[in-house]
Amino acid sequence: MIRTRYPPQAGAPRRKPRTWPQKRRCRPPKPRPQRYMQLYLEQEGLCFYCRQPMQLPDAGNMSPPLPDDRVTFEHLFPSMDERHTKAFMVAACHKCNQERGSSHHWRDFMIAKIATHWRPR
């Protein structure tokens, strides 16, 4: 169905009705190996949280379920649209990224993670 911007008036010259573009469907994000590689190299291949070695994406581990040690993008400030920049993104293994979820602040998550492994004398 074509929607016109103005209804035609009597005696007015006919013109082509103006149409609005159709909405585009959302597509799943394409993997960006250069961005994974950049964060991977900056962190020397280690997870931001657990400091364990990570795997880079390849043809075998691109679709779910992802291996626990596969590199993923982690937003340090989740669910905040204005902080969607490279400065607030790190590389984390899939396991740590899933454990953290979207509700924890990264400092609280790190304190909780350290507390599980720390045994004071």
C-alpha positions as CSV (number, residue, x, y, z in Angstrom):
1,M,0.0,0.0,0.0
2,I,1.4,3.4,-1.0
3,R,0.8,6.3,1.4
4,T,0.7,9.7,0.0
5,R,1.9,12.8,1.8
6,Y,-1.0,15.0,0.9
7,P,-4.4,14.0,-0.4
8,P,-5.0,15.1,-4.0
9,Q,-7.0,18.3,-4.4
10,A,-9.6,19.0,-7.1
11,G,-8.1,20.6,-10.2
12,A,-4.5,20.2,-9.0
13,P,-2.0,18.7,-11.4
14,R,-1.3,15.0,-10.8
15,R,2.1,14.2,-9.4
16,K,3.7,11.0,-8.4
17,P,2.8,10.1,-4.8
18,R,5.6,10.3,-2.3
19,T,6.4,7.0,-0.6
20,W,8.4,6.2,2.5
21,P,11.2,3.5,2.4
22,Q,10.4,0.2,3.9
23,K,12.0,-0.7,7.2
24,R,15.1,-2.8,6.9
25,R,15.2,-6.1,8.7
26,C,17.9,-6.4,11.4
27,R,20.6,-8.8,10.5
28,P,22.8,-10.6,12.9
29,P,26.2,-8.9,13.4
30,K,28.9,-10.1,11.1
31,P,32.1,-11.3,12.8
32,R,34.9,-8.7,12.7
33,P,38.1,-10.7,13.0
34,Q,40.3,-7.5,12.9
35,R,38.6,-6.1,16.0
36,Y,38.9,-9.4,17.8
37,M,42.6,-9.6,16.8
38,Q,43.3,-6.0,18.0
39,L,41.8,-6.6,21.5
40,Y,43.4,-10.0,21.6
41,L,46.9,-8.6,20.9
42,E,46.5,-5.7,23.2
43,Q,45.8,-8.1,26.1
44,E,48.4,-10.6,24.9
45,G,45.8,-13.3,24.3
46,L,44.6,-13.4,27.9
47,C,41.1,-12.9,29.2
48,F,40.5,-9.5,30.9
49,Y,38.9,-11.2,34.0
50,C,40.5,-14.6,34.6
51,R,43.9,-14.0,32.7
52,Q,43.6,-17.4,31.0
53,P,44.6,-17.9,27.3
54,M,41.7,-17.4,24.8
55,Q,41.0,-18.8,21.3
56,L,40.5,-16.6,18.3
57,P,37.3,-17.1,16.2
58,D,37.6,-19.5,13.3
59,A,35.3,-21.4,11.1
60,G,34.8,-24.1,13.8
61,N,33.7,-21.9,16.7
62,M,31.6,-19.1,15.1
63,S,28.2,-20.5,15.8
64,P,26.6,-21.3,19.2
65,P,27.4,-22.9,21.5
66,L,30.7,-21.2,21.8
67,P,33.6,-22.8,23.6
68,D,34.4,-21.4,27.1
69,D,37.8,-20.1,26.1
70,R,36.7,-18.3,22.8
71,V,37.4,-14.6,22.7
72,T,34.3,-12.3,22.9
73,F,33.7,-8.6,23.2
74,E,33.0,-7.4,26.7
75,H,31.4,-4.0,27.5
76,L,32.7,-2.7,30.8
77,F,29.6,-0.7,31.3
78,P,26.7,-2.9,30.1
79,S,23.3,-1.5,29.0
80,M,24.6,2.1,28.7
81,D,24.2,3.3,25.1
82,E,26.4,6.4,25.4
83,R,29.4,4.2,26.4
84,H,29.5,2.1,23.2
85,T,33.1,3.0,22.3
86,K,36.3,1.1,22.0
87,A,37.7,2.6,25.2
88,F,35.0,0.7,27.2
89,M,35.4,-2.6,25.4
90,V,37.8,-5.5,26.3
91,A,38.3,-9.1,25.2
92,A,37.0,-11.7,27.6
93,C,36.6,-15.4,27.4
94,H,33.0,-16.6,26.7
95,K,32.8,-18.2,30.1
96,C,33.6,-15.0,32.0
97,N,31.4,-12.9,29.7
98,Q,28.4,-15.2,30.5
99,E,29.1,-15.3,34.2
100,R,29.2,-11.6,34.5
101,G,25.9,-11.1,32.7
102,S,24.5,-7.6,32.2
103,S,23.7,-6.5,35.7
104,H,27.1,-6.4,37.4
105,H,29.5,-3.5,37.4
106,W,32.9,-4.8,36.4
107,R,34.6,-3.8,39.6
108,D,32.0,-5.7,41.7
109,F,32.4,-8.7,39.4
110,M,36.2,-8.7,39.8
111,I,35.9,-8.4,43.6
112,A,33.5,-11.3,43.7
113,K,35.8,-13.4,41.4
114,I,38.9,-12.6,43.5
115,A,37.1,-13.4,46.7
116,T,36.3,-17.0,45.5
117,H,40.0,-17.7,45.0
118,W,41.5,-15.7,47.9
119,R,42.3,-17.6,51.0
120,P,43.9,-15.3,53.7
121,R,46.4,-16.8,56.1
